[in-house]
Each structure stands twice: as C-alpha cells, then as structure tokens.
Amino acid sequence: MITAAALSRWLDAMPQALPLPVIPEGIAEPAKRADYLLEHFWDGFRSRVITEEELAEFLSVFPHATEAGRKTGAEKLVAIVSGQGEEAVLRMERLIEGYLLDRRSPVRSDAAYVAFADAMIKAGWPGKAVAEYLRDMALRCQVGSAAPDFRFVTSEGEVSLGETANGKRTLLLFYDPDCRECRELAGRMRAAVKIGESCGSGMLQVLAVRIPEDGEMGDGSVDSACASSTGVFATVEGEMPHGWVSGCAIQDPGESLYAIPGLPALYLISGDGTVELKDASLDEVLSVI
C-alpha cells in the first residue's frame, strides 16, 4: 500500500506546471512587457528538470525583448541550471544550441544565442569553447549588415561577389558537389517557380559557389583551389538554369566572413549589398522573393 507520505513525495517529484508571471498593467510597451516576462518567467520555478516545453515557451519571448532584457533572461536561466549539476548543464547547452541556431527551429535567434553564450561563458560551462565559436558565427553577417565581398572563379575568370551582383538581388548558395543535401537543395531551387520567374524577369540572380575542401585550398590560386573539381562551373545538378552563375571560391568565405555552420547554406543579398536573409531555409527565401 502506498502511504500518504510516499504519495506526497511522489507528487512533489512530478514536474508541476510553471505559473507564468502576470505583467503589471502599467507596462504597456511590447518590448518592456517581454523584458518583464524574461526577468520573472522562472519566479515560480521549483528545483527540478526544466521541460523542453517550458524552455521553448521561454525562448519564444526573446525576439520581442530588448538587448538588456535578453541578457537578464539568459542569466536567470543559466543561474538556475548551473545549480543542478553537470548533466543538467550539458543537456541545456545542447537544447539552447538546437533551439536558437538550427535554421529549422521556430524560435531561432542569433541575438538570443549571443545572450546565452555570454552567460554560459561567464558561468564557466563545459562547452565554453563551442559557445565562443558559435557566438562568433551568430555575430557574423547580421541581417541588415553589408554582405562581405569575396573572390571566386567562374568559367569566364576570377570575379567578386560585388562585381557579379552588379546591383542585382542575389540568392547566394554555398555548396559542396559531393554533399547529398546540397544536391537536393539545388534540385528544389531549380524546381521553384518563384526563383525561375524572378531570375527570368531580371529581378534576381542565383550565385552558386562551391567551397573547396581544406586540402584543395593550397596557396589560394585558381589552379590549386578549383582546377581539379569536376563540373565546378555547372550547378550541383548539372546544366546552369537561366539567371544562375556558378563558381568556385578561391579562399573559404566561411573561415572569417560568412556564418556557414554546415553545407548547404543560403543567403539572400539585396541589390544594395546588404544581408536580407542569413543561413536561411529555402522556404524563408521563397516567402520574401
């Protein structure tokens, strides 16, 4: 028979619904309301494992908050988890990285990740080196910033991003021809009616840039970087569609210029050379062109 005391202990160990804070009526500005939520989100939290549902709800507030609010919210969560042991810390590192940096995540946010990275690094979490690297990636090529220029070679010779764009909106694809996901994405791009129509009307160009592997970079010359690649001046799926330019990077633009956590990677660059979409999904691109 389960005693009342045992039942009480069992119920206490069960995750309880987290009571959310009530925002004072006097706080009307949306950003300040979001800041208040982040600061007080965990006020009713009892010492236990944070559920993914709670974390996802918490992270969904970050895009609406100020930089100061994001900093406070991140530090609050990191402080809670820091007191729960190494296993909880390692779990939270993985969850934060996945939720905030994966291009498929509905709560993806570079700004939120930077706030968490700062808090995790300050707290001395085990993944400090990874957090520092990912923080650098999150700060690169922010939407609205100038797209870094870089040089590559095409079938017509060596050019730069700026020279090729020539004031035209550019969908920039970084790829590896041996990458299955790259081939699949290129196939979806070629089949996308909106991309075809935009290229056909001259409103858009697609620039597919192959990134050679480290061993192919050599001294950075065209010969050492690209000459050995097969079909480098065609798309990863074969012949070039109208409005597409294909080339091979002479130096890896992901080393210090672009945030390329993995291939393929898509960027949308405006006609004036600013980043419209960073490391985007094809669905995101199709929603704005």
SERO-4910 file (N, C-alpha, C, O; in steps of 0.05 Angstrom, whole numbers):
BEGIN
 pado doro    nc1    nc2    nc3   cac1   cac2   cac3    cc1    cc2    cc3    oc1    oc2    oc3
  Met    A     17    -24      0      0      0      0     18     25      0     38     26     14
  Ile    A     10     44    -16     25     70    -17     15     87      5     -8     94      7
  Thr    A     34     95     23     27    112     45     22    141     35     31    148     14
  Ala    A      9    157     51      4    185     45     30    200     41     33    217     24
  Ala    A     50    193     59     75    207     57     90    200     32    102    218     19
  Ala    A     89    174     24    102    166     -1     89    179    -25    102    188    -44
  Leu    A     62    180    -25     47    192    -47     54    222    -48     57    233    -70
  Ser    A     57    235    -26     64    263    -25     91    268    -37     96    287    -52
  Arg    A    110    250    -30    138    253    -41    137    248    -71    152    262    -86
  Trp    A    121    229    -81    120    223   -109    108    246   -125    117    254   -146
  Leu    A     87    259   -113     74    281   -126     93    305   -127     94    321   -146
  Asp    A    109    309   -105    128    331   -104    149    328   -125    160    348   -136
  Ala    A    156    302   -132    177    297   -152    167    301   -181    183    303   -199
  Met    A    140    301   -184    129    305   -211    132    334   -220    129    352   -204
  Pro    A    139    338   -246    140    366   -256    113    379   -253     93    369   -262
  Gln    A    113    403   -242     89    418   -238     87    440   -259    108    451   -268
  Ala    A     63    447   -268     60    468   -287     72    494   -276     67    501   -253
  Leu    A     88    507   -293    101    532   -284     82    555   -285     72    562   -307
  Pro    A     76    567   -262     58    591   -263     72    614   -276     93    623   -266
  Leu    A     61    625   -297     73    647   -311     68    674   -296     47    677   -284
  Pro    A     87    692   -298     83    718   -284     61    734   -297     56    733   -321
  Val    A     48    750   -280     27    769   -290     41    796   -294     52    807   -276
  Ile    A     40    805   -319     53    831   -325     36    854   -315     12    855   -320
  Pro    A     48    872   -299     33    895   -289     20    911   -311     31    915   -332
  Glu    A     -4    920   -306    -19    935   -326     -5    961   -335     -8    971   -357
  Gly    A     12    971   -317     26    996   -323     48    993   -344     58   1013   -355
  Ile    A     55    968   -350     76    963   -370     62    958   -397     51    936   -401
  Ala    A     62    978   -414     46    976   -439     63    971   -464     54    958   -483
  Glu    A     88    980   -464    105    978   -487    113    948   -491    122    935   -473
  Pro    A    108    937   -516    113    909   -520    141    899   -512    143    878   -500
  Ala    A    162    914   -519    189    905   -512    193    904   -482    206    886   -471
  Lys    A    181    923   -467    184    923   -438    168    901   -426    176    890   -405
  Arg    A    145    894   -438    129    871   -428    145    845   -432    145    828   -414
  Ala    A    158    843   -455    175    819   -460    198    818   -440    205    797   -430
  Asp    A    211    841   -434    232    842   -415    223    833   -387    237    818   -374
  Tyr    A    199    842   -380    188    834   -353    183    803   -353    190    790   -333
  Leu    A    173    793   -374    168    764   -375    194    748   -372    196    728   -357
  Leu    A    215    757   -386    241    743   -385    253    745   -357    265    726   -347
  Glu    A    249    768   -344    261    771   -317    246    755   -296    259    745   -277
  His    A    220    751   -300    204    738   -279    193    711   -287    177    699   -272
  Phe    A    201    701   -310    190    676   -321    193    653   -301    175    637   -298
  Trp    A    216    652   -288    222    629   -271    216    635   -241    225    619   -224
  Asp    A    202    656   -235    197    663   -207    183    641   -192    189    636   -168
  Gly    A    165    627   -205    150    605   -192    163    578   -196    150    558   -190
  Phe    A    187    577   -205    200    551   -212    209    537   -186    221    550   -168
  Arg    A    204    511   -185    214    494   -163    238    478   -174    239    471   -198
  Ser    A    256    471   -157    280    457   -165    274    430   -177    267    411   -163
  Arg    A    276    428   -204    271    403   -219    282    407   -246    294    427   -253
  Val    A    279    386   -263    288    388   -291    269    406   -307    244    403   -305
  Ile    A    280    425   -321    264    443   -338    255    427   -363    272    415   -376
  Thr    A    230    428   -369    220    414   -392    226    429   -418    230    453   -417
  Glu    A    226    414   -440    231    427   -465    209    447   -472    213    467   -485
  Glu    A    184    440   -464    162    457   -470    165    484   -456    160    505   -467
  Glu    A    174    483   -430    179    508   -415    201    524   -428    199    548   -431
  Leu    A    222    510   -436    245    524   -449    237    537   -475    243    560   -480
  Ala    A    222    522   -491    213    533   -517    195    558   -513    197    577   -528
  Glu    A    177    557   -493    160    580   -488    176    603   -478    171    626   -487
  Phe    A    196    598   -462    214    620   -452    229    632   -475    231    657   -477
  Leu    A    240    615   -492    257    625   -515    240    641   -535    250    658   -549
  Ser    A    214    634   -537    197    648   -556    193    677   -549    184    693   -566
  Val    A    199    685   -525    196    713   -517    220    730   -526    217    754   -529
  Phe    A    243    718   -529    268    732   -534    267    751   -559    277    774   -557
  Pro    A    255    743   -581    255    761   -604    241    787   -599    245    807   -614
  His    A    224    789   -579    207    812   -573    220    830   -552    210    852   -546
  Ala    A    242    821   -540    254    835   -518    277    853   -527    286    852   -549
  Thr    A    286    871   -509    309    888   -514    334    872   -509    333    850   -498
  Glu    A    357    884   -516    382    871   -511    387    866   -481    396    845   -473
  Ala    A    380    887   -466    382    884   -437    364    862   -425    372    847   -407
  Gly    A    340    861   -436    321    840   -428    331    812   -434    328    794   -418
  Arg    A    342    809   -458    353    783   -466    376    775   -448    378    752   -440
  Lys    A    393    794   -441    416    789   -423    406    779   -396    416    760   -385
  Thr    A    386    793   -385    375    786   -359    362    758   -359    367    742   -342
  Gly    A    346    753   -380    333    728   -382    352    704   -385    349    684   -372
  Ala    A    373    708   -401    393    687   -405    408    681   -379    412    658   -371
  Glu    A    415    702   -365    430    699   -340    413    685   -319    423    669   -303
  Lys    A    387    691   -318    369    678   -299    368    648   -304    371    632   -285
  Leu    A    365    639   -329    363    611   -335    390    597   -329    390    575   -318
  Val    A    411    609   -338    438    597   -334    443    594   -304    455    574   -296
  Ala    A    435    613   -288    439    611   -259    424    587   -247    434    573   -230
  Ile    A    399    583   -256    383    561   -247    396    534   -253    399    517   -236
  Val    A    403    531   -279    414    506   -288    442    501   -277    449    478   -272
  Ser    A    457    522   -272    484    518   -261    483    504   -234    503    491   -226
  Gly    A    461    507   -219    459    495   -193    448    467   -193    444    455   -172
  Gln    A    444    456   -218    431    430   -220    451    407   -228    442    385   -232
  Gly    A    476    414   -230    496    393   -236    504    392   -266    490    404   -283
  Glu    A    526    378   -271    537    377   -298    519    365   -318    518    375   -341
  Glu    A    504    345   -311    486    332   -331    465    352   -341    459    353   -365
  Ala    A    454    367   -322    434    387   -330    446    409   -347    433    419   -366
  Val    A    471    417   -340    484    438   -356    490    428   -384    484    443   -403
  Leu    A    500    404   -388    506    393   -414    480    391   -431    480    397   -455
  Arg    A    459    382   -418    433    380   -432    423    407   -441    414    410   -464
  Met    A    426    427   -424    416    454   -431    433    466   -453    423    480   -471
  Glu    A    459    461   -453    476    471   -475    466    461   -502    464    476   -521
  Arg    A    460    435   -503    451    422   -528    424    434   -536    420    441   -560
  Leu    A    406    437   -517    379    448   -523    380    477   -533    367    484   -553
  Ile    A    396    493   -520    398    521   -528    410    524   -556    400    539   -572
  Glu    A    431    508   -561    443    509   -588    423    500   -609    421    513   -630
  Gly    A    408    479   -604    389    469   -623    366    488   -628    359    494   -651
  Tyr    A    354    498   -606    331    516   -609    338    543   -621    322    553   -637
  Leu    A    361    554   -615    368    581   -623    384    583   -648    385    604   -661
  Leu    A    398    561   -657    415    563   -680    407    546   -704    415    551   -726
  Asp    A    390    526   -699    382    509   -721    363    524   -739    343    536   -730
  Arg    A    369    525   -766    352    540   -784    324    530   -786    306    544   -797
  Arg    A    319    506   -776    291    495   -777    275    502   -752    251    497   -751
  Ser    A    288    514   -732    275    519   -707    256    544   -709    264    564   -720
  Pro    A    232    542   -699    214    565   -700    222    588   -681    212    610   -684
  Val    A    240    583   -662    249    604   -644    278    611   -649    291    622   -631
  Arg    A    288    605   -672    316    611   -678    321    641   -675    305    657   -684
  Ser    A    344    647   -663    351    675   -658    380    678   -652    390    668   -632
  Asp    A    395    691   -670    423    697   -665    427    714   -640    444    709   -623
  Ala    A    410    735   -638    412    753   -615    408    739   -589    422    744   -569
  Ala    A    389    721   -588    384    706   -563    407    688   -557    415    685   -534
  Tyr    A    419    675   -578    441    657   -573    465    673   -562    479    663   -544
  Val    A    470    696   -572    492    713   -563    489    718   -533    508    717   -517
  Ala    A    464    725   -524    459    730   -496    465    705   -479    477    707   -458
  Phe    A    456    682   -489    461    657   -474    491    650   -474    502    641   -454
  Ala    A    504    653   -497    533    647   -499    548    664   -479    566    654   -465
  Asp    A    542    690   -477    555    707   -458    551    697   -429    570    696   -413
  Ala    A    526    689   -423    520    679   -396    534    652   -391    544    648   -369
  Met    A    534    634   -411    546    608   -407    577    610   -404    589    596   -387
  Ile    A    589    628   -420    618    632   -418    625    644   -391    644    635   -378
  Lys    A    609    663   -382    614    676   -356    611    656   -333    626    657   -314
  Ala    A    593    638   -336    588    618   -315    608    595   -316    609    578   -298
  Gly    A    625    594   -337    645    573   -340    633    545   -347    644    525   -338
  Trp    A    612    545   -362    600    519   -370    620    503   -387    638    514   -400
  Pro    A    618    476   -387    637    459   -400    640    465   -430    662    462   -441
  Gly    A    619    473   -444    620    479   -472    629    507   -479    621    518   -499
  Lys    A    646    519   -462    654    546   -466    667    551   -493    660    571   -506
  Ala    A    685    533   -502    699    537   -527    679    536   -551    681    552   -569
  Val    A    660    517   -550    640    515   -571    622    540   -570    616    551   -592
  Ala    A    614    549   -547    597    573   -544    611    597   -556    599    614   -569
  Glu    A    637    600   -551    652    623   -562    653    622   -593    650    643   -606
  Tyr    A    656    598   -604    656    595   -633    629    602   -645    627    616   -664
  Leu    A    608    590   -633    581    595   -643    572    624   -639    557    634   -655
  Arg    A    582    636   -618    576    664   -614    588    681   -636    575    700   -646
  Asp    A    612    674   -645    625    688   -667    608    684   -693    605    703   -708
  Met    A    598    660   -697    582    655   -721    556    671   -720    547    682   -740
  Ala    A    544    673   -696    519    687   -693    522    717   -698    503    730   -707
  Leu    A    546    728   -692    550    756   -696    558    763   -724    557    787   -732
  Arg    A    565    743   -740    573    749   -768    549    754   -786    527    742   -781
  Cys    A    552    771   -806    532    774   -827    504    778   -816    485    764   -825
  Gln    A    501    795   -797    474    800   -786    456    812   -808    466    826   -826
  Val    A    431    805   -807    412    817   -826    413    847   -824    412    859   -803
  Gly    A    415    860   -848    418    889   -849    446    899   -851    451    922   -857
  Ser    A    465    881   -846    493    889   -849    503    885   -877    490    872   -893
  Ala    A    526    897   -884    537    894   -911    547    865   -915    561    854   -898
  Ala    A    539    854   -938    548    826   -944    578    827   -951    586    842   -968
  Pro    A    594    811   -937    623    811   -942    629    803   -971    617    785   -982
  Asp    A    647    818   -984    655    812  -1011    677    790  -1010    692    788   -991
  Phe    A    677    774  -1030    698    753  -1032    702    746  -1062    684    752  -1078
  Arg    A    724    734  -1068    730    728  -1096    727    698  -1102    732    681  -1085
  Phe    A    719    692  -1127    716    665  -1135    720    664  -1165    723    685  -1178
  Val    A    722    640  -1176    727    638  -1205    703    625  -1218    691    606  -1208
  Thr    A    696    635  -1242    675    623  -1259    688    614  -1285    712    616  -1288
  Ser    A    672    604  -1303    682    596  -1329    694    619  -1345    708    615  -1364
  Glu    A    687    644  -1337    696    667  -1351    719    681  -1336    730    701  -1346
  Gly    A    728    670  -1314    751    682  -1300    744    689  -1271    723    682  -1261
  Glu    A    763    703  -1258    761    710  -1230    744    735  -1226    749    755  -1240
  Val    A    725    734  -1208    708    757  -1203    702    758  -1172    711    741  -1157
  Ser    A    688    779  -1164    680    782  -1136    649    781  -1134    636    784  -1154
  Leu    A    639    778  -1110    611    779  -1106    599    805  -1115    579    806  -1129
  Gly    A    612    828  -1108    602    854  -1116    601    858  -1146    582    869  -1156
  Glu    A    622    848  -1160    623    851  -1189    601    834  -1202    589    843  -1222
  Thr    A    597    810  -1191    577    793  -1203    548    803  -1198    531    802  -1216
  Ala    A    543    812  -1174    517    822  -1167    509    846  -1184    487    848  -1194
  Asn    A    527    865  -1186    523    889  -1203    496    902  -1197    481    909  -1215
  Gly    A    490    905  -1171    465    919  -1163    440    901  -1164    418    911  -1161
  Lys    A    444    875  -1169    421    857  -1172    417    841  -1146    437    834  -1133
  Arg    A    392    836  -1138    387    819  -1115    399    791  -1120    395    780  -1142
  Thr    A    413    780  -1101    427    755  -1105    420    734  -1084    421    740  -1060
  Leu    A    413    711  -1094    410    688  -1076    436    672  -1077    442    660  -1097
  Leu    A    450    672  -1055    477    661  -1053    476    633  -1041    468    630  -1018
  Leu    A    485    613  -1056    485    586  -1046    514    577  -1043    529    576  -1063
  Phe    A    522    569  -1019    547    556  -1014    543    526  -1014    524    517  -1001
  Tyr    A    560    511  -1029    554    483  -1031    580    467  -1035    601    478  -1040
  Asp    A    577    441  -1033    597    421  -1039    584    401  -1058    563    390  -1051
  Pro    A    596    396  -1081    583    379  -1101    580    350  -1091    564    335  -1102
  Asp    A    595    342  -1071    593    315  -1060    573    313  -1037    570    291  -1026
  Cys    A    560    335  -1031    541    336  -1009    513    329  -1019    502    343  -1037
  Arg    A    501    308  -1007    474    300  -1016    453    321  -1011    437    327  -1028
  Glu    A    454    334   -988    435    355   -982    438    379  -1001    419    392  -1008
  Cys    A    463    384  -1009    468    406  -1029    455    400  -1055    442    417  -1067
  Arg    A    458    375  -1064    445    367  -1090    415    369  -1088    401    378  -1106
  Glu    A    404    360  -1065    375    361  -1062    365    390  -1061    344    396  -1074
  Leu    A    379    407  -1047    371    435  -1046    372    448  -1073    354    463  -1081
  Ala    A    393    443  -1088    396    454  -1115    373    445  -1133    362    461  -1149
  Gly    A    365    420  -1130    342    410  -1145    317    424  -1138    301    430  -1156
  Arg    A    312    429  -1113    288    443  -1104    289    472  -1113    268    483  -1121
  Met    A    312    484  -1113    315    512  -1123    309    514  -1153    295    532  -1161
  Arg    A    319    495  -1168    314    495  -1197    284    490  -1203    274    501  -1223
  Ala    A    270    475  -1185    242    470  -1190    224    492  -1179    200    492  -1185
  Ala    A    235    510  -1164    218    531  -1151    210    551  -1172    227    565  -1184
  Val    A    184    554  -1177    173    572  -1197    181    601  -1191    188    616  -1209
  Lys    A    179    609  -1165    185    637  -1158    214    644  -1164    219    667  -1173
  Ile    A    232    626  -1160    260    631  -1166    264    634  -1197    277    652  -1206
  Gly    A    251    616  -1211    253    617  -1241    242    643  -1252    253    655  -1269
  Glu    A    218    651  -1241    206    675  -1251    222    700  -1244    225    718  -1260
  Ser    A    233    700  -1219    249    723  -1211    274    726  -1227    283    748  -1234
  Cys    A    287    703  -1233    311    704  -1249    304    712  -1278    319    727  -1290
  Gly    A    282    701  -1288    274    707  -1315    268    736  -1320    272    747  -1341
  Ser    A    257    750  -1299    250    778  -1301    274    796  -1296    271    821  -1298
  Gly    A    296    785  -1288    320    801  -1282    320    812  -1254    337    829  -1247
  Met    A    301    804  -1237    299    815  -1210    317    800  -1191    322    810  -1169
  Leu    A    327    777  -1199    343    760  -1181    363    745  -1197    359    738  -1220
  Gln    A    386    740  -1185    405    721  -1196    412    701  -1174    413    708  -1151
  Val    A    418    676  -1182    428    656  -1163    458    653  -1168    467    649  -1190
  Leu    A    473    655  -1146    501    651  -1148    508    626  -1131    506    627  -1107
  Ala    A    516    605  -1145    524    580  -1131    554    578  -1129    568    577  -1149
  Val    A    564    579  -1105    593    580  -1100    601    554  -1086    593    549  -1064
  Arg    A    618    539  -1100    630    515  -1087    652    523  -1068    669    539  -1075
  Ile    A    652    512  -1044    673    516  -1025    691    492  -1026    683    470  -1017
  Pro    A    716    495  -1036    734    472  -1036    741    462  -1008    739    477   -989
  Glu    A    748    437  -1007    756    426   -981    784    437   -974    798    448   -990
  Asp    A    790    435   -948    815    447   -938    839    439   -954    856    455   -960
  Gly    A    840    413   -961    864    404   -976    866    414  -1004    887    412  -1016
  Glu    A    844    426  -1014    844    436  -1042    852    466  -1043    857    476  -1064
  Met    A    852    479  -1020    857    507  -1020    885    515  -1028    889    535  -1041
  Gly    A    904    498  -1021    931    503  -1030    941    531  -1023    937    540  -1001
  Asp    A    952    544  -1043    963    571  -1038    942    593  -1045    949    616  -1047
  Gly    A    917    584  -1050    896    603  -1057    894    609  -1086    877    626  -1093
  Ser    A    909    597  -1103    908    602  -1131    885    588  -1144    874    569  -1132
  Val    A    877    597  -1168    855    584  -1182    861    554  -1187    844    537  -1183
  Asp    A    886    549  -1196    893    521  -1202    891    503  -1178    879    482  -1179
  Ser    A    902    512  -1156    903    494  -1132    875    491  -1120    869    471  -1107
  Ala    A    859    512  -1122    833    511  -1109    811    497  -1125    794    483  -1114
  Cys    A    811    500  -1151    788    493  -1167    793    475  -1191    775    462  -1200
  Ala    A    817    475  -1201    821    462  -1227    815    432  -1226    807    420  -1246
  Ser    A    818    420  -1203    814    391  -1201    785    383  -1198    779    359  -1200
  Ser    A    768    402  -1193    740    395  -1188    725    390  -1215    730    404  -1235
  Thr    A    708    370  -1214    692    363  -1238    666    378  -1238    651    378  -1218
  Gly    A    660    391  -1261    635    405  -1263    632    429  -1245    609    436  -1237
  Val    A    654    441  -1237    652    463  -1218    638    487  -1230    627    504  -1215
  Phe    A    637    490  -1256    624    513  -1268    595    508  -1276    583    523  -1291
  Ala    A    584    486  -1267    556    480  -1270    543    478  -1243    558    478  -1223
  Thr    A    517    476  -1242    504    473  -1216    510    446  -1206    520    428  -1220
  Val    A    503    441  -1180    507    415  -1169    489    394  -1181    492    370  -1176
  Glu    A    470    403  -1197    451    384  -1210    456    382  -1240    442    367  -1254
  Gly    A    476    396  -1251    481    393  -1280    482    420  -1293    497    438  -1284
  Glu    A    467    424  -1315    468    449  -1330    458    473  -1315    440    471  -1298
  Met    A    469    496  -1322    461    521  -1309    434    531  -1318    430    535  -1342
  Pro    A    415    535  -1300    390    548  -1308    395    578  -1314    415    589  -1307
  His    A    376    590  -1328    378    618  -1335    378    634  -1309    363    630  -1291
  Gly    A    396    654  -1308    398    671  -1285    416    660  -1262    418    672  -1241
  Trp    A    429    638  -1268    447    626  -1248    476    631  -1256    483    630  -1280
  Val    A    493    637  -1236    522    639  -1240    534    618  -1222    526    616  -1199
  Ser    A    554    604  -1231    567    584  -1215    597    589  -1214    609    596  -1234
  Gly    A    609    585  -1191    637    589  -1188    649    573  -1165    635    558  -1151
  Cys    A    674    577  -1161    689    563  -1140    704    583  -1124    720    598  -1135
  Ala    A    701    583  -1098    715    601  -1080    745    596  -1081    754    573  -1080
  Ile    A    760    618  -1083    789    615  -1082    798    612  -1053    817    597  -1048
  Gln    A    785    626  -1035    790    623  -1007    764    618   -993    743    628  -1002
  Asp    A    764    603   -972    739    595   -958    726    619   -945    736    630   -926
  Pro    A    703    628   -956    689    652   -944    677    646   -916    670    664   -902
  Gly    A    676    620   -909    666    613   -883    687    614   -861    680    612   -837
  Glu    A    712    618   -868    733    619   -848    731    644   -831    736    643   -807
  Ser    A    725    666   -843    725    691   -828    703    711   -837    700    732   -824
  Leu    A    689    705   -858    670    724   -869    641    717   -864    626    732   -851
  Tyr    A    633    694   -873    605    685   -871    601    665   -849    619    650   -843
  Ala    A    577    664   -838    570    643   -819    559    620   -835    537    621   -845
  Ile    A    575    598   -836    567    575   -851    570    551   -833    591    537   -833
  Pro    A    550    546   -816    552    524   -797    553    496   -810    562    477   -798
  Gly    A    543    495   -835    542    470   -850    533    475   -878    520    495   -883
  Leu    A    539    457   -896    531    460   -923    507    442   -929    505    420   -919
  Pro    A    489    452   -946    488    477   -960    481    501   -942    470    497   -920
  Ala    A    487    525   -951    480    549   -936    470    570   -956    482    574   -977
  Leu    A    447    582   -950    434    602   -967    434    629   -954    428    633   -931
  Tyr    A    442    649   -970    440    677   -962    424    692   -984    428    687  -1007
  Leu    A    408    711   -975    395    729   -995    407    757   -991    406    768   -969
  Ile    A    419    767  -1012    432    793  -1012    416    813  -1028    409    807  -1051
  Ser    A    411    836  -1017    395    857  -1031    412    870  -1053    436    866  -1055
  Gly    A    398    885  -1070    412    898  -1092    433    918  -1083    451    924  -1098
  Asp    A    429    929  -1058    450    948  -1048    471    934  -1032    488    948  -1019
  Gly    A    471    908  -1032    493    893  -1020    490    887   -990    509    881   -977
  Thr    A    465    889   -979    461    883   -951    449    855   -948    435    845   -966
  Val    A    453    843   -925    443    816   -920    413    818   -913    405    831   -894
  Glu    A    396    805   -930    368    803   -924    361    779   -908    345    780   -889
  Leu    A    372    756   -915    368    731   -900    395    718   -896    412    717   -914
  Lys    A    399    707   -872    424    695   -864    420    665   -860    402    657   -844
  Asp    A    437    649   -873    436    620   -869    406    611   -868    398    598   -849
  Ala    A    392    617   -889    363    614   -890    355    587   -901    370    573   -914
  Ser    A    330    579   -895    318    556   -908    306    565   -935    302    589   -939
  Leu    A    302    547   -953    290    554   -979    262    565   -975    255    583   -990
  Asp    A    247    555   -956    220    565   -951    221    595   -943    204    610   -951
  Glu    A    241    602   -927    244    630   -919    250    647   -943    238    669   -946
  Val    A    267    638   -961    274    653   -985    249    656  -1002    243    679  -1011
  Leu    A    234    635  -1007    211    636  -1024    189    654  -1013    173    665  -1028
  Ser    A    189    658   -987    168    675   -974    173    705   -979    155    721   -975
  Val    A    198    712   -987    204    741   -990    212    750  -1018    215    774  -1023
  Ile    A    216    731  -1036    224    740  -1063    200    743  -1081    202    750  -1105
***
